[in-house]
Amino acid sequence: MKNMPSASGNYPITSNNAYCQTVADNFKSIGQWGDRGYTNIVAGDTIFFDWQGDGHTDHIGLVIGTDGTNVYTVEGNSGDAVKVKSYPVGSSVIYGYGLMNY
């Protein structure tokens, strides 16, 4: 399927639009991106992970909060379950954040 405009005009509709890298690239293209070191994280932001450290995102979750030291997430497909997890802010497994810009 070729890229076609979406209803909002921002998000590409393709056969792989649920692919983590496609979603991350969209946040980057619309200027709503924070890299691994971003600290102004809020609940509702999307968090992307790079488990292999190869510069490509492998997994996605939702930020549910931060205490300034850790970021707390809810993630599906985590051991065949939905789980609440936490990671140190700036962790090497964090690829970046899709920012909701509330």
C-alpha positions as CSV (number, residue, x, y, z in Angstrom):
1,M,0.0,0.0,0.0
2,K,1.4,3.4,-0.9
3,N,1.5,6.3,1.6
4,M,-1.8,8.2,1.6
5,P,-2.8,11.2,3.6
6,S,-4.5,10.4,6.9
7,A,-7.7,11.9,8.2
8,S,-5.6,14.3,10.3
9,G,-3.1,15.0,7.5
10,N,-0.2,14.1,9.7
11,Y,0.2,10.3,10.2
12,P,1.0,8.2,7.1
13,I,-1.3,5.3,6.4
14,T,0.8,2.5,5.2
15,S,0.9,-1.3,5.5
16,N,3.4,-0.9,8.3
17,N,2.0,2.1,10.2
18,A,2.0,0.2,13.5
19,Y,5.8,-0.6,13.1
20,C,7.6,1.1,16.0
21,Q,10.1,2.8,13.8
22,T,7.3,4.3,11.6
23,V,5.6,5.7,14.7
24,A,8.9,7.1,16.1
25,D,9.8,8.7,12.7
26,N,6.3,10.3,12.5
27,F,6.8,12.0,16.0
28,K,10.2,13.2,14.8
29,S,8.8,14.6,11.5
30,I,6.1,16.6,13.3
31,G,8.6,18.0,15.9
32,Q,7.1,16.1,18.8
33,W,10.2,14.0,19.8
34,G,12.5,13.8,22.8
35,D,15.7,11.8,22.7
36,R,16.8,9.3,25.5
37,G,18.0,12.2,27.6
38,Y,14.8,14.2,27.5
39,T,13.6,14.9,31.1
40,N,10.3,16.8,30.7
41,I,8.4,13.5,30.4
42,V,4.7,13.5,31.2
43,A,2.0,10.8,31.5
44,G,0.6,10.1,28.0
45,D,3.9,10.4,26.2
46,T,5.0,7.4,24.1
47,I,8.2,5.7,25.0
48,F,10.3,3.8,22.5
49,F,12.9,1.2,23.3
50,D,16.0,-0.1,21.4
51,W,16.8,-3.4,23.1
52,Q,19.6,-4.3,20.7
53,G,21.3,-0.9,20.8
54,D,21.3,-0.8,17.0
55,G,19.7,2.6,16.6
56,H,16.3,1.2,15.7
57,T,13.3,1.0,18.0
58,D,12.0,-2.4,18.8
59,H,9.2,-1.8,21.4
60,I,6.7,0.9,22.4
61,G,5.0,1.7,25.6
62,L,3.1,4.6,27.3
63,V,4.5,6.8,30.0
64,I,2.4,6.8,33.1
65,G,4.7,9.0,35.2
66,T,8.2,9.9,36.4
67,D,9.8,10.8,39.7
68,G,12.7,12.4,38.0
69,T,14.9,9.4,38.5
70,N,12.8,6.7,36.9
71,V,10.2,6.7,34.1
72,Y,7.1,4.5,34.7
73,T,5.4,2.8,31.8
74,V,2.6,0.5,30.8
75,E,3.6,-1.9,28.0
76,G,1.8,-4.6,26.1
77,N,3.5,-7.7,24.7
78,S,5.7,-7.9,27.8
79,G,6.0,-11.6,28.4
80,D,2.6,-12.1,26.8
81,A,1.0,-9.7,29.3
82,V,0.4,-6.0,29.9
83,K,2.8,-4.8,32.6
84,V,3.7,-1.7,34.5
85,K,7.5,-1.3,34.4
86,S,10.1,1.3,35.3
87,Y,13.5,2.4,33.8
88,P,16.1,4.8,34.9
89,V,15.7,8.2,33.1
90,G,18.3,8.2,30.3
91,S,18.6,4.3,30.3
92,S,20.5,3.0,27.3
93,V,17.5,0.9,26.3
94,I,15.3,4.0,25.8
95,Y,15.3,5.1,22.2
96,G,13.3,8.2,22.8
97,Y,9.8,9.7,23.4
98,G,6.9,10.7,21.3
99,L,5.6,13.8,23.0
100,M,1.9,14.5,23.3
101,N,2.6,18.3,23.9
102,Y,-0.4,18.8,26.2
